[in-house]
């Protein structure tokens, strides 16, 4: 059995960090105030369905405990399986896949029938916000004059899309995501129960990626157990591609520092194929500018950005803010040229390091030379170098050259057809010489010159 299923809550007390939900539902059972319809809202994997099943089981339990939990010993408790099936008086339906007016009418016809074994017929509709308007109207009609034995439990990840008339006739409960400290305590407890060895830093990463969702927390943990007997920091980084995240962070910081040599060093040490590097950088910049830097104070929900530490994203945000201020523009004005830059290139992935480095040079100039202005800038030197060829200087070439001045190149210039890297390497010295002829005593680590290629 998978860890999320094995450790799925079966008692109210096992719903972590859900005091209001637990208190309200358990008190209904303890005080005998039964038959209350409710809406349980919250993020995915946070415990909505688990809460609904515990409540439904307790409603028909013959001997509920003093805490309001089901006894799991009576006939009714044993009939309802952990998957929500088996009990004739409990129906759990996914409205996202079965939310048409016809589906809802069939459910309501069943709902009107008296319970066969228990005291209540319980209908749980998951993702109720996805059903049609007519289906909502049909449910509302039954809610206005419900039979005494009928209980509705509505589950939703988007409460705002549930009709107000439905909400007003139900108790509204919200399931919260787990704070980091509670999530980590739960991970440690599960690891101890399962005899899983772990490094503390590895659990911190799992907590960060899971975003406080109990189900995701255990799914990530279980995924790591398939790779070895111990969950180490190194293993966790490798499985969740955090090594790539480190290199992306290094590259972006070097980009904002205006240090092109450091940019190349981060990309070269990354080691992934150029097309993979391109995809991940494109994903980072598009997701970052679309979901993060304009709303830095809000919680991040983008799966890719979750791989980054919040402190790293905040640092990058602050550096972009400084760049924007220095260019006399706003962060919103930074967003457009950056997203346009990557979107325009998304259909043509670089297949060589040469082509990848050409793209990086164009981005470097967009950010550090053209001040986020995509139009072709005026000459930045007395003798600008033309973009008729590009060479990639690997470590032995970079020892000859250091960065002292930018190269003029418009970000939207189409890369030329390039010769093989070995031919470029043979011309490194000529390369440096040609650049020096243009007035650079110590030229860029990537140069552009007429070399007759």
C-alpha positions as CSV (number, residue, x, y, z in Angstrom):
1,X,0.0,0.0,0.0
2,X,1.3,3.5,-0.9
3,X,2.2,5.8,1.9
4,X,-0.5,8.4,1.2
5,X,-3.2,5.6,1.5
6,X,-1.5,3.9,4.4
7,X,-1.4,7.1,6.5
8,X,-4.7,8.6,5.3
9,X,-6.6,10.0,8.3
10,X,-9.4,7.7,9.6
11,X,-10.1,9.8,12.8
12,X,-10.8,13.5,13.3
13,X,-7.7,13.8,15.4
14,X,-5.5,12.6,12.5
15,X,-6.5,15.6,10.4
16,X,-3.3,17.6,11.0
17,X,-3.6,21.4,11.6
18,X,-7.4,21.4,11.0
19,X,-8.7,22.6,14.4
20,X,-11.9,24.3,13.2
21,X,-12.9,21.5,10.8
22,X,-12.2,18.8,13.4
23,X,-13.9,20.8,16.2
24,X,-17.1,21.6,14.2
25,X,-17.7,18.1,12.7
26,X,-16.8,16.1,15.9
27,X,-19.0,18.3,18.0
28,X,-21.9,17.6,15.7
29,X,-21.5,13.9,16.4
30,X,-20.8,14.3,20.1
31,X,-23.9,16.6,20.7
32,X,-26.1,14.6,18.4
33,X,-26.7,17.6,16.2
34,X,-26.7,15.4,13.1
35,X,-27.8,16.0,9.6
36,X,-25.9,19.2,8.9
37,X,-25.0,19.9,5.3
38,X,-21.5,21.3,4.8
39,X,-19.0,22.7,2.2
40,X,-15.4,21.8,2.7
41,X,-13.0,23.9,0.7
42,X,-9.3,23.8,0.3
43,X,-6.3,23.0,-1.9
44,X,-5.7,19.7,-3.6
45,X,-4.4,16.9,-1.4
46,X,-5.1,18.8,1.9
47,X,-7.6,16.4,3.5
48,X,-11.1,17.4,2.2
49,X,-12.1,13.9,1.1
50,X,-10.7,12.3,4.2
51,X,-12.7,14.7,6.4
52,X,-15.8,14.0,4.4
53,X,-15.4,10.2,4.8
54,X,-14.7,10.4,8.5
55,X,-17.8,12.6,9.0
56,X,-20.0,10.3,6.8
57,X,-18.8,7.2,8.7
58,X,-19.4,8.8,12.1
59,X,-23.0,9.9,11.1
60,X,-24.0,6.3,10.6
61,X,-21.8,4.8,13.2
62,X,-23.7,2.7,15.8
63,X,-21.2,3.4,18.6
64,X,-19.2,6.6,18.0
65,X,-16.4,7.4,20.4
66,X,-16.4,10.1,23.1
67,X,-14.4,12.2,20.7
68,X,-16.9,11.9,17.9
69,X,-14.8,9.4,15.9
70,X,-16.4,6.4,14.2
71,X,-15.8,3.1,16.1
72,X,-14.8,1.0,13.1
73,X,-16.3,-2.0,14.8
74,X,-20.0,-1.8,14.0
75,X,-21.6,-3.1,10.8
76,X,-22.0,0.4,9.3
77,X,-18.3,1.3,9.8
78,X,-17.1,-2.0,8.4
79,X,-19.3,-1.6,5.3
80,X,-17.7,1.7,4.2
81,X,-14.3,1.0,2.8
82,X,-11.3,3.3,3.0
83,X,-11.8,4.1,-0.7
84,X,-15.3,5.5,0.0
85,X,-17.1,2.5,-1.5
86,X,-19.2,-0.4,-0.1
87,X,-21.8,1.4,1.9
88,X,-25.3,1.6,0.2
89,X,-26.1,4.8,2.1
90,X,-22.9,6.7,1.1
91,X,-22.3,8.0,-2.4
92,X,-19.1,9.8,-3.3
93,X,-19.1,11.4,-6.8
94,X,-16.6,13.3,-8.8
95,X,-18.5,16.2,-10.2
96,X,-15.6,17.2,-12.5
97,X,-16.3,14.0,-14.6
98,X,-19.9,13.5,-13.8
99,X,-21.4,16.9,-13.2
100,X,-23.9,17.3,-16.0
101,X,-27.6,17.9,-15.3
102,X,-28.4,14.3,-16.2
103,X,-25.7,13.0,-13.8
104,X,-26.9,15.2,-11.0
105,X,-30.6,14.3,-11.5
106,X,-29.6,10.6,-11.2
107,X,-27.8,11.4,-7.9
108,X,-30.7,13.4,-6.6
109,X,-33.1,10.6,-7.4
110,X,-31.0,8.3,-5.3
111,X,-30.7,10.9,-2.6
112,X,-34.4,11.1,-2.1
113,X,-34.6,7.4,-1.3
114,X,-34.5,6.6,2.5
115,X,-31.3,5.0,3.8
116,X,-31.1,1.2,3.8
117,X,-28.9,0.5,6.8
118,X,-27.9,3.7,8.6
119,X,-29.7,6.7,9.9
120,X,-28.6,9.0,7.0
121,X,-28.0,8.9,3.3
122,X,-24.9,10.9,2.7
123,X,-24.0,12.4,-0.7
124,X,-20.4,13.7,-1.2
125,X,-19.8,15.7,-4.3
126,X,-16.1,16.4,-5.1
127,X,-15.1,19.4,-7.2
128,X,-18.7,20.6,-6.9
129,X,-17.8,24.0,-8.4
130,X,-17.4,22.3,-11.8
131,X,-21.1,21.3,-12.2
132,X,-23.4,23.2,-14.6
133,X,-25.7,26.0,-13.6
134,X,-28.8,23.9,-14.1
135,X,-27.3,21.2,-11.9
136,X,-26.8,23.7,-9.2
137,X,-30.4,24.7,-9.5
138,X,-31.5,21.1,-9.1
139,X,-29.4,20.7,-6.0
140,X,-30.7,23.9,-4.6
141,X,-34.3,22.8,-4.9
142,X,-33.6,19.7,-2.8
143,X,-31.6,21.7,-0.3
144,X,-34.5,24.1,0.3
145,X,-36.8,21.2,1.4
146,X,-34.5,18.2,2.2
147,X,-35.7,15.0,3.7
148,X,-34.6,14.6,7.3
149,X,-32.3,11.7,6.5
150,X,-30.3,13.4,3.7
151,X,-26.9,15.0,4.2
152,X,-24.8,16.7,1.5
153,X,-21.1,17.2,1.8
154,X,-19.7,19.4,-0.9
155,X,-16.0,19.5,-1.6
156,X,-14.3,22.2,-3.7
157,X,-10.9,23.7,-4.5
158,X,-12.6,26.9,-5.6
159,X,-15.3,28.1,-3.2
160,X,-15.9,31.3,-5.2
161,X,-17.4,29.3,-8.1
162,X,-20.0,27.7,-5.9
163,X,-23.4,29.5,-6.0
164,X,-24.0,31.7,-3.0
165,X,-27.5,30.2,-2.6
166,X,-25.8,26.8,-2.1
167,X,-23.2,28.2,0.3
168,X,-25.9,29.9,2.5
169,X,-27.6,26.6,3.2
170,X,-24.4,24.8,4.3
171,X,-21.8,25.1,7.0
172,X,-18.6,26.4,5.3
173,X,-15.4,24.8,6.4
174,X,-11.9,25.4,5.1
175,X,-9.1,22.8,5.1
176,X,-5.7,24.5,5.4
177,X,-2.3,23.5,4.1
178,X,0.3,22.5,6.6
179,X,2.9,24.9,8.0
180,X,6.5,23.8,7.3
181,X,7.1,22.8,10.9
182,X,4.0,20.7,11.1
183,X,4.7,19.1,7.7
184,X,8.3,18.2,8.7
185,X,7.2,16.7,12.0
186,X,4.7,14.5,10.1
187,X,7.4,13.4,7.7
188,X,9.7,12.5,10.6
189,X,6.9,10.5,12.3
190,X,6.2,8.6,9.1
191,X,9.9,7.9,8.5
192,X,10.2,6.5,12.0
193,X,7.1,4.4,11.5
194,X,8.5,3.0,8.3
195,X,12.1,2.7,9.4
196,X,13.3,5.1,6.7
197,X,16.7,6.6,7.3
198,X,16.9,10.3,6.3
199,X,19.0,13.4,6.4
200,X,17.4,16.4,7.9
201,X,18.2,18.7,5.0
202,X,16.5,16.2,2.6
203,X,13.2,16.5,4.5
204,X,13.4,20.3,4.4
205,X,13.5,20.0,0.6
206,X,10.5,17.6,0.5
207,X,8.5,20.0,2.7
208,X,9.4,22.9,0.5
209,X,8.3,21.1,-2.7
210,X,5.1,19.7,-1.2
211,X,3.8,23.1,-0.4
212,X,2.0,22.0,2.7
213,X,-0.2,19.4,1.0
214,X,-0.2,16.2,3.1
215,X,-0.8,13.9,0.1
216,X,2.0,15.4,-1.9
217,X,4.3,15.3,1.2
218,X,4.0,11.5,1.4
219,X,4.0,11.0,-2.3
220,X,7.4,12.8,-2.6
221,X,8.7,10.8,0.4
222,X,7.6,7.5,-1.2
223,X,9.1,8.4,-4.5
224,X,12.5,8.8,-2.9
225,X,12.3,5.5,-1.1
226,X,12.4,3.7,-4.5
227,X,16.0,5.0,-5.1
228,X,17.7,3.7,-2.0
229,X,17.6,2.7,1.7
230,X,18.4,6.2,2.9
231,X,17.0,9.6,1.8
232,X,20.0,11.8,1.5
233,X,20.3,15.4,0.5
234,X,22.3,14.5,-2.6
235,X,19.6,11.9,-3.7
236,X,16.8,14.4,-3.1
237,X,18.5,17.0,-5.2
238,X,19.1,14.6,-8.0
239,X,15.6,13.1,-8.1
240,X,13.9,16.5,-8.0
241,X,16.3,18.1,-10.5
242,X,17.6,20.5,-7.9
243,X,21.1,20.4,-9.3
244,X,19.7,22.1,-12.4
245,X,18.0,24.6,-10.1
246,X,21.3,25.5,-8.6
247,X,22.9,26.1,-12.0
248,X,19.9,28.2,-13.1
249,X,20.2,30.3,-10.0
250,X,23.9,30.8,-10.6
251,X,23.3,31.7,-14.2
252,X,20.5,34.2,-13.4
253,X,22.6,35.9,-10.7
254,X,25.5,36.2,-13.1
255,X,23.2,37.6,-15.7
256,X,22.0,40.3,-13.4
257,X,25.6,41.1,-12.2
258,X,26.5,41.6,-15.9
259,X,29.3,39.1,-15.7
260,X,29.2,37.1,-19.0
261,X,32.1,34.9,-18.1
262,X,30.3,33.7,-15.0
263,X,27.2,33.1,-17.1
264,X,29.2,30.8,-19.4
265,X,30.8,29.1,-16.5
266,X,27.5,28.2,-14.9
267,X,26.1,26.9,-18.2
268,X,29.2,24.9,-18.9
269,X,29.3,23.3,-15.5
270,X,25.6,22.5,-15.7
271,X,26.5,19.8,-18.1
272,X,23.0,19.1,-19.5
273,X,22.4,19.1,-23.3
274,X,21.9,22.6,-24.8
275,X,18.3,21.9,-25.7
276,X,17.5,20.8,-22.1
277,X,19.2,23.9,-20.7
278,X,17.2,26.0,-23.1
279,X,13.9,24.5,-22.1
280,X,14.6,24.9,-18.4
281,X,15.8,28.5,-18.7
282,X,12.7,29.3,-20.9
283,X,10.4,27.7,-18.3
284,X,12.1,29.6,-15.4
285,X,11.9,33.0,-17.0
286,X,8.4,32.6,-18.4
287,X,7.0,31.2,-15.1
288,X,9.0,33.6,-13.0
289,X,7.8,36.8,-14.7
290,X,4.3,35.5,-15.1
291,X,3.8,34.3,-11.5
292,X,6.4,35.7,-9.2
293,X,8.2,39.0,-9.6
294,X,5.1,41.1,-10.0
295,X,3.6,39.4,-6.9
296,X,6.6,38.6,-4.8
297,X,4.7,39.0,-1.5
298,X,2.3,36.2,-2.3
299,X,2.8,32.4,-1.9
300,X,4.2,30.7,-4.9
301,X,2.1,27.8,-6.4
302,X,3.9,27.2,-9.7
303,X,5.4,23.7,-9.6
304,X,8.6,24.6,-11.3
305,X,9.3,27.7,-9.1
306,X,8.6,25.6,-6.0
307,X,12.0,23.9,-6.7
308,X,13.7,27.2,-5.9
309,X,14.2,28.4,-2.3
310,X,12.1,31.5,-1.5
311,X,15.2,33.3,-0.4
312,X,16.8,32.7,-3.9
313,X,13.7,34.0,-5.7
314,X,13.5,37.0,-3.4
315,X,17.2,37.8,-4.1
316,X,16.6,37.6,-7.8
317,X,13.5,39.8,-7.5
318,X,15.6,42.4,-5.7
319,X,18.3,42.4,-8.3
320,X,15.7,42.8,-11.1
321,X,14.3,45.7,-9.1
322,X,17.7,47.3,-9.0
323,X,18.2,46.8,-12.8
324,X,14.8,48.3,-13.5
325,X,15.5,51.3,-11.3
326,X,18.8,51.8,-13.0
327,X,17.2,51.7,-16.4
328,X,14.4,54.1,-15.3
329,X,11.6,51.6,-15.8
330,X,9.2,49.6,-13.7
331,X,9.2,45.8,-13.1
332,X,6.2,45.5,-15.3
333,X,8.2,47.0,-18.1
334,X,11.0,44.5,-17.5
335,X,8.5,41.6,-17.9
336,X,7.5,42.3,-21.5
337,X,10.9,42.2,-23.2
338,X,12.1,39.2,-21.2
339,X,9.0,37.1,-21.9
340,X,9.0,38.2,-25.5
341,X,12.7,37.1,-25.8
342,X,12.1,33.6,-24.7
343,X,8.7,33.2,-26.3
344,X,10.1,34.2,-29.7
345,X,12.8,31.4,-29.4
346,X,10.6,28.7,-27.9
347,X,9.9,26.9,-31.2
348,X,13.6,26.6,-32.2
349,X,15.7,24.9,-29.5
350,X,19.5,25.1,-29.8
351,X,21.2,21.8,-30.6
352,X,24.8,22.9,-30.0
353,X,26.7,24.8,-27.3
354,X,27.5,27.4,-29.9
355,X,23.9,28.2,-30.6
356,X,23.0,28.2,-26.9
357,X,25.8,30.6,-26.1
358,X,24.6,32.9,-28.9
359,X,21.2,33.1,-27.2
360,X,22.8,33.8,-23.9
361,X,24.9,36.6,-25.4
362,X,21.7,38.1,-26.9
363,X,20.0,37.9,-23.4
364,X,23.1,39.4,-21.8
365,X,23.0,42.4,-24.1
366,X,19.2,42.8,-23.7
367,X,19.6,43.0,-19.9
368,X,22.9,44.7,-19.4
369,X,23.5,46.7,-22.6
370,X,20.1,47.7,-24.0
371,X,18.4,48.1,-20.6
372,X,15.5,45.8,-21.4
373,X,14.8,47.6,-24.7
374,X,14.3,45.1,-27.5
375,X,14.8,47.4,-30.4
376,X,18.2,47.5,-32.0
377,X,20.3,49.8,-29.8
378,X,22.8,52.4,-31.1
379,X,26.5,51.5,-31.1
380,X,27.9,51.0,-27.6
381,X,31.5,51.3,-28.8
382,X,33.4,53.3,-31.3
383,X,34.1,50.2,-33.4
384,X,31.2,47.7,-32.8
385,X,31.7,44.1,-33.8
386,X,29.4,42.7,-36.3
387,X,27.3,39.6,-35.6
388,X,28.4,37.7,-38.8
389,X,30.0,34.8,-36.8
390,X,30.2,33.6,-33.2
391,X,32.8,31.5,-31.5
392,X,32.6,29.7,-28.2
393,X,35.8,29.9,-26.2
394,X,36.1,26.9,-23.8
395,X,38.1,27.0,-20.6
396,X,41.6,27.2,-22.3
397,X,40.4,30.1,-24.4
398,X,38.8,31.9,-21.5
399,X,42.2,32.2,-19.9
400,X,43.2,34.5,-22.7
401,X,40.3,36.9,-22.5
402,X,38.3,38.7,-19.8
403,X,35.2,40.8,-19.9
404,X,35.7,44.6,-20.2
405,X,33.2,45.8,-22.7
406,X,29.8,44.7,-24.2
407,X,29.3,43.7,-27.8
408,X,26.7,45.3,-29.9
409,X,24.0,42.8,-31.0
410,X,20.3,43.1,-31.3
411,X,18.5,40.4,-29.2
412,X,16.4,39.4,-32.2
413,X,19.3,38.8,-34.6
414,X,19.1,35.3,-36.2
415,X,22.2,33.2,-35.4
416,X,24.4,32.5,-38.4
417,X,25.2,29.1,-39.7
418,X,28.2,28.0,-37.6
419,X,31.2,25.8,-38.3
420,X,32.1,22.9,-36.1
421,X,33.5,23.7,-32.6
422,X,36.9,22.2,-33.4
423,X,37.4,24.7,-36.2
424,X,36.4,27.5,-33.9
425,X,38.9,26.3,-31.3
426,X,41.7,26.3,-33.9
427,X,41.0,30.0,-34.6
428,X,41.0,31.1,-30.9
429,X,44.2,33.1,-31.2
430,X,43.1,34.7,-34.5
431,X,39.8,35.3,-32.8
432,X,41.4,37.3,-30.0
433,X,43.6,39.1,-32.4
434,X,40.7,40.2,-34.5
435,X,38.8,41.4,-31.5
436,X,41.8,43.5,-30.4
437,X,41.9,45.1,-33.8
438,X,38.5,46.5,-33.0
439,X,39.9,48.3,-30.0
440,X,39.4,45.8,-27.2
441,X,42.5,45.2,-25.1
442,X,40.8,42.4,-23.2
443,X,37.7,41.3,-25.2
444,X,34.6,39.3,-24.3
445,X,34.8,35.6,-23.7
446,X,32.4,35.2,-26.6
447,X,33.3,37.3,-29.6
448,X,31.9,38.2,-32.9
449,X,34.1,39.0,-35.9
450,X,34.6,38.5,-39.6
451,X,36.6,35.3,-39.6
452,X,35.7,34.1,-43.0
453,X,33.6,31.2,-41.6
